[in-house]
């Protein structure tokens, strides 16, 4: 890199930073993106992580595209190829009942009635209708500056749902699901886990888990029918698409270029210092890295104390374990009758307490109690993914399948440490898979686990928290776009609207910068 000056420096080439780069470069600014890793994309990557199966491609971090607003894609004028998952949910049990549902709502109702109850059908219909209305109402808010929860409700949410909205955002996922009268604890547990607890450092009864549930139900991509989709070629396709658009607009992207400090002169940002000692001058720096990384780059005392205090109050480590798997074949689930649609591509829910006579919600709470105590839960929640049947472009010449166990929740630092615990815990997780799909262990060609510290090291996310800031923290309580230090902005998953591959934060941060620059030029 020979650049020594820019109009805007973006620290981090994750998907949000790349969105910002597109918009700022198209506005005529000289934009430089500096990425510490040799790989762009942050956690939205397609890699070949398996030493024993070197040609198998895999989304090592984020694994589905669901929440990116279609309006943002139109604004960016980009096309991300996505593949529909149908069915999109598979809820097996070790001993019989199952739920395998997708676009065919009649089939879903029939399964719910046969394996669960008519009350569950009615509850699910009522909940899905309310979520669809909230999704439509809240959608415009995601590409605008955040407002406090009550003001958001007043501006965007229809009057009949304002109380439900504020209660959901501030409350627990368990309380929200209880409103609808589900008869089956297993269904309640499924929804609580996949939408309420995903990526959180929280249990099902904790305030704010309702906000995460709402966020995860904001999928509006064309053709998605409210569900998440597979990015063809893996999640690196998202980052590569944005990077190409940013470069076409004139932005310069430099992987393998770590920033060691943000320079401040006279109470305003003046540029950055690189890890190799070089400096790049700029009046605007946008942190597309996580907020805690951004704060660590700024000289002590340069940020407003209220911002530092507020962000430290909501700092939490990650509680997600991702076990990436290379499989030589497809598992066979004992609960599925011959001739059933393929469950692969769907989110496969392996839930504690799912065996006959189990108590899933109690098991879910006991799992979280173990995590709080620093223990690895004997029966964690697992979302199992296997996308190569839907996207065979990821397979190697030998026909291996890339798969992953998304395990929620585990302690960041279990008693005794990960080095001692991880091998046996991976075996424990495979035992759980065997209970649903006997013979799975024989299919495993390679295993690459990422503990919370492993996620921190691999993707450069402070604390290994995949949402940067816990999604129990919402709206104006997240990291603000304008930090209060002149010229310093934030625009990662730790800002509004939430953690996930959304891109709205990159859009909104860029708009904040352009608005402030317009005010400066008019003076």
N, C-alpha and C positions, 0 to 999 in steps of 0.2 A: 504494500500500500504506500503510495506516494502523496496522497492527499494530506494537506496540512490545514485546510480551512473549509468550512461548509456553512450553509445557512442553518441546517438542522442535523444534529447527530442523533441517531436512534441506537440505543444500547440494547441489543438482542434482536435476532432474526427469527423469532417465533412468528406464528401466523398473525398475531396482532401487530407486531412491529412491521411486518411486510405490508399489511393493509394500510397502516399509517404512511409507509414509504410511497405507496402508489398514489395516495391522495395528495400528499405534500409535494411530491415531484410533479404531478400533473398541474399543481397550482403554480409551478414555475420556480420552486425552491431547489437549491442545491442540497440534496439529501445524501447522507452517508450512513449506512447501516453497519454496525460493528458487532460481530458475533464471536464470542469466545470459543465456541466449539468449531471443529472442522466441518460440522454438518449443520446446515440451516434447518429451520423448522421448529426449534424447541422440542416439545413433546409430540408434535405432529410429524413423525418421521416414518419412512419405510426403510428398513435396514435388513442386513443379512447377519443375524446375531448368533447363528447356531454353528459352532466349530465343527460338529460332526455332520452337519447337513449344510455346507457352505453356500449352496445355490438357492436356498429357500428364503424367500422374501417375507417380511413380517412387519406389521405396525407395532413397534416396541413400546410406545407410550399410549397416546390416545388411539382408539380403535374404531370409532364410529363417528360419522358426521350427522348431527341432528339439529343443532340449535342455531346454525348460521341463518340470519334473516335473508329471505329471498330478495328483499329490497336492497340489501348490501351488495349482493352479487350483481344486481342490475346496475347499481351505482359504479361498481368496479369494472363492469363490462367484461366479466370473466365467466368461464363455464367450467365447472368442476364435474367430471363424470361420476355419477353415483349409481349404485345398484340397489334395487329394492330388496328388502328382506321379507319374504312371505313364505312361511309364517315368520313372525318376528319375536314371539315369546314361546318358550317351551318350559313348562313346569312339570318335570318328572317327579315321581316318587319311587322309592326302592321296591315297593310291593303292590303296584297296581294302578291307582288313579293317576291321571295326567291331564295337562291342559296344553294344547298345541294350537296357538291361534294367530291369525293374521288378518288379511283383508276380508275374508269370508265371515262376516259378523254372525250369520245364521249358524255356521258351524261352531263358532265360539260359544254362542248361547246354548247350543245343543250339548256341547261338552260340559259347560258349567252346570247345566241341569242334570246331566247324567252322573257326573262325578262329584258334584258339590250340591247345589240346591237352586231352586227357582228364586229364592231370596237373594242369592249371590248374583244372579242375572239382573234382577231389578236394581241392586245396589251398584253394580258395575255400570249399567246404563245411566243411572242418575249421576254417578261420579264423572263418567266420560262426557256427559252433556255439559256439566258445570265447568270442567276443565277446558272444553272446546270454547266455551264462551269467554272464560278468563284469558285463554290464549289469544283469541281475536282482539279482546279489549286491550291487553297489555302490549301487544306487538309494537305499536308506534313508539312506546316509551323507550324501547331498547336502543334506538338510534337518536336519542335526545339526551341532554344532561339529566342526571338523576335528581329526583325529588324525594323528600321524606315519604315514608310509607303512606301516611294519611293523605298527603297532597297528591301522591300518585293515584290513590283510589279516587279522589275527587275529580281529578283531571281525566283519567283514562277509563275507569271501571264503571260499568252501568250501575245505577243506583241499587238495584236489587241484589247485586253481588258484592257491594263494597265491604260489608261486614265480613262476609265469607273470605274475601281477599285479605283484609288486614289480619283476621284471625289466622289464616293459613300462613302468611308471611312471618308473623311473630310467634306462631305456635308450633306444636310438634306434629310430625307426620302421623303418629299414632292417634292423636286426637282428631285430626282431619279425617282419617279413614274411618274412625268410629262413627262419624256422623251419618254414614250411608247405610249402616245396618248389614254389613257382610256377615253371613253365617259361618263362613270358613275362615279360620285363623290362618290357614296356609295361603289363601289369596291375599289376605291383609298383609301377611309377612312378605309375600312376593312384591307387592307394590311398595311397602315400606322400605325394602332393601334397594330395589333397582332404581327407584326415583328419589326416595327420601334420604337414604344413608350413603349413596354412592359418593365416594371421595371425601366423606366428612370425618371429622374428629368429634363424633357425637353418637348418642344412642337414640332409639326410636322415640323416647319421651322428652328429649331435650328441645327447648325453644329454638326456633330457627330451622329445624329440620323440615318444617312445612315449606319454607322458602325454597330449599333445595328440591323438594318434590315439585313445586310449581315450575321452577327453572327447567327441570328435566322433562316437563310436559309442554315445552314451548316449541316443539318441532313443527316448522311450517314450510319446509323445503317442498318444492313442486313434486307431486307424485308420492310424497312420503305418507300421506294419510295419518299424520300425527305421530309417526314413528321415526326412529333413527335409521340411517342408511349407511351402506358401505361405500367408501370412496374407492373407485376402481384404481388398482395399483397400490393400494394402501394409503395411509394418511399422509405420506410424503407427497402425494399428488396435490394435496391442498397447498402445501408450502411451496412446491415447485411452480404451481400455477400462479400464485401470488408473487413469487420472486421474479418470474418471467415478466409479469405485468409491471412490476416496480422498475426492473432494468429497462424495459421498453420506454418507460416514462422518464428515464434519465437518472434514477437512483443508482448509487454505487453500493454494492454489498460486499463486505469483506469478512468471510469466515476465518476462523483461526486468529482472530484479532481481539484479544481480551482488553477490556477497560479496567484500569486499576483505581482510578479516581476521577471524580468530576470536579473541575476547577471552578472556583467562585472568586469573583473579583468585585469589590465595592458593593456587595450585597446582591450580585447577579451572576448567573452562570456565564462562564467565558470559554468553556470547552471541556476536553477530557484529556487525561494522561493514560497512555497505553501501558500494558504490562512490560513492554520492552523499553519504556522510558520516553518514547516519542510523544508529542502532543498534537492534538487537533483542535483548532479554535472554532468556536461556534457560539452564537448568542442564544441558541435554543438546544436543549438536550431533552430527548424523550426516552424515558426508561421503559422499554418493552420487556425488560427482565422482571422478576417478581419484586414486589414493593420492598421487601426486606433487603434484597440485594441492592436495589437502587438506593435505599437509605444508607447502606453501609459505604457507598461510594462518595457520599457527600461529607465535607468537613464537619466535625462536631459543632453543634450550635448553629449551623446554617439553616436548618429547617425549622419551621415554627414548632415550638414545644408542644402545642396542642395536637399537632399531627403525629409527632413521635409518640406521645403518650397514648393517643387513640389507637394507633397501629400496634403498639406493643401490647395493649390490652386485649387485642383479638388475635395475637400470634398463637398459632397451634402447630404442632408437628403433624406430618402425614401419618395416616393409619392404613395405608393401602399396600398390599403385597401383590405384585403381578408375576405370575409364573408363566413365562413364555415356553411353549412346547413345540417341538417338531414331531409329527406323528407319521408313521409309515402307512397308516390306514385309518378308516373311519370307525369310531366306537359304535357299539350296538346297545341301545337302551332296552333293558329288560321289560319296561312297562309298555313299550310301544307294540301294538299288534302288527303282524305282517301286512304290508301294503300301505302303511301310514305314510303321509308326506314326510319328506326329509326334514329333520329338526335342525340341520346345520345351516348356518347363516343366522339363525335365531339366537337371541340371548337365552342361554340355558341356565335355569335357576336351580342351584343345589342349595337347599335351605335347611338349617338346623331344625330338628323336630318334625321333619316331613314324613318319617316312617309312620305306619299305622299306630294310632294311639298316642302320637306325639303332641306336644303343645308348642307350636312354632313361635308364638309371640313370647312365651316365657323363655324358650331357648334363645331367642334373639336378644332378650334382655340379659340373660346369663352370659351370652357371648360378650356383650359390651361390658358387663361387670368384670369379666376376665381381663379385658383390654385395659380398663381403668386400673386394675391391680398390677399391671405390667406383665401379665401372663398371656401366652399364646393360646387362644381358645381351642378346645379340643374339636369343636364343630363350628367353624366360622361360616359365614355366608360366602358362597362362591357363585360368581357369574362366569360361565364357561362359554368361550367364543371359538368358533371354527369357521373362517370366512372363505377358505379356498374352494369350497363347493360352489359358492356364488361368484367368486372372483378367482378363476383358475390361473390368471396371469401371475399370481404370487407363487405358484408351485415351481419346484425345481424339475430338472429333467427326469428324476426318479419318481416323480409323482407324490412327493411328501406333502403333507398338509401342515400349515402353520395354525397354531391354536394358542389359547391363553386361558389361564385361570385368574380371574380378577377377584382377589380375596379381600373382603371387607368385614371385619376390621381386625387389625393387629396392632400391638404397641410399637411405637417408633423404636424403642430400645427395650426389648424383652429382658427379663431377669436372666442373667448368664450370658447375654449377648447373642447376636445373630450368628456369628461364626460357629458357635457350638450348636445352636438350635436349628439352623436352616436345613441341613440335610435330612434330619429326621422329620422335620415339619413338612417338607416337600413330599416325603413318603406318606405322611399322614393325609395330605391333600389328595394324593393319588389313591389312597385307600377309600376316601370318600367317593371319588369318581368311580371306583370299582363297584361300590355298592349300587350305583345306578346303571353302570355300563360295564359289566364284567369283561375282563380281557383288555381293558384300556392300558394297563401298565405295560403289557407286551407290545403295544404300538408305539411307545415312547422311544424316539430315536435320539432326542437330545432335550435338555432342560436348561433354560437360562432364567433364573429367578431374579427379580428386582425387589428387594426390601425397601422400606421407606428411605433408609440411608443410601441404598443403591440407586433409587430414583433421584435423590438429591445429587449424587455424584454423576450419574449418567446424563441427566438433563439440565443440571445446574439450577435446580429449584430449591430454595432455602427450606430446610426441614423436610424435604421430600413430599410436600403437600401439593397434590396435583391441581388443586384450585388456587394455589398461591395464598389466597386468604380464604378461610373456611366459608363455605356457602351458607352457613347459618348466619353470616354477617351480610346484610342486604342494603341495597340502595345507597343512601348518602353515608352509611357507616363504613363503606369500603374505601379503599385508597382513592383520593380525589384525583381527577385528571390534572388540575393545576395544583401544585404542591404548596404554594405560598412562597417559594423561593423564585425570584424573578428568572424566567427562562427555563425552569425545570418542570417537566410534565411526566405523568405516569400513564401508561396505556397497555397494561397487561391483564391477564385473567384475574388479578387481584383488585381490579377496579370494577365499576359497574359495567355490565349488568351482573356478571358472575363468572366463576371458573368453568371452563369447558372450551371446546373449539367453536367459538361464536364469531369473533372478528369485530363485534360491535364496539369493544373497547378501543381497538385500533382506529376505527372510524371516528368515534367520539373524541378521542384525544387529538386526532388530526384537526378536527373541526374547532376544538378549543384553541389550538395553536394558531390556526388561520384567523380566527376571530380576534385573538390578542394582537397578532401582527398587523391586522387591519386597523385596530385602534391606535397602535403605535405610529403607523404611517400617516394617520390622519391628524396627528398632533402638530 
